[in-house]
Amino acid sequence: MAEKVGQSFVQPTPSGKEELGKIEVAAEVIEVVAGIAVNEVEGIAATRGNIATGVVERFGKKVHNKGIKSGVTETGEIAIDVFCSVKYGYAIPKVAKEVQTQIRQAIFNMTALETAEVNVHITAIHFEKEETVVHEYN
């Protein structure tokens, strides 16, 4: 995937409409749309962030583009990389395919831009913590 250097994506004019100017969608917008779509997929535990996103989230702000990287392919199309963890017990290929589908649909529905590739990187398996119940006997 290509490096992201202050890039934006030019949105096509809808068919049958008069072109009034150019519409550009920032790469950060694409990443936020993809991040929201990923978190709606059943079986995804979390997306991978860095120290900065962890600190920001501790103060109560939600970082929607955490674990999402966007770029441009050699042909000028959008490429998305998703770094996430899957909950234990879910089929990884099925969850990954659903992530790809959700991201493509969300980006197309919101921006009318086609996505050339969505690369899903499973970085961990998330195990549910068992709650320990302490019984007090008199």
Secondary structure, DSSP 8 states (H G I E B T S, - for coil): ----SS-EEEE---TTS---S-EEEEHHHHHHHHHHHHHTSTTEEEE---HHHHHHHHTT---TTTTEEEEE-TTS-EEEEEEEEEETTS-HHHHHHHHHHHHHHHHHHHH---EEEEEEEEEEEE------------
